[in-house]
Amino acid sequence: KWYLTREDLARYIGVPVVARGLEFRAARLDDVPAMHAFASRMSRQTLRTWCGPDYYFFITLKDGVPISYRCLSRLVHPGMIGFIELGPDQIFMVDEFTAPKFRRRGITRQMASAMAPLLVAHGFREVFGIHRVDNHDTIAAVRAKGIPRIGTVTRWCVLGKTSFTYERELAAAATVWDGADVREDAAVGLDAPLAEREAA
């Protein structure tokens, strides 16, 4: 079971990035050997893959050493294939991470602001993410950044058949988005508050 979030990139445009001795930029393949802080989170092969053309992989560096990352993609989470369908101006949150000793400093928020102009220039307007309902650290971080949760997705596997249920959080969407272009139908292929969809 996952919470589904939607992040409006417009909220970051024009927001100053306070570096405080940090560097924010796109990751490169030659950065991977120095990504020791991420070793407990992701394999080197995965980090190298994220440097490829299917991903937008940003890192934060301190004294030239990567300490935080934010990775987005047009490819959705494997567990959501057959359910989430991104619109042309939407992108998927793959993962974000900050080394423990550098947490609670607003680094991922600053990185999101630094990354937004590039994403908007490529035509993206919204970032969709999924977060396991028992991942309390991520849920708290998302809440602290003011990113609205728009629903809950549950995946079911019965007798070799996969299906999904989606429950939309109408009150949260109305409060945060104030009647803006709420497009769960475009994003996840649903047009009802609670629906089921079988994976192909």
Summary of the structure (lengths in Angstrom):
residues: 200
radius of gyration: 17.1
end to end distance: 19.2
largest distance: 54.1
contacts: 547
relative contact order: 0.20
helix: 32%
strand: 34%
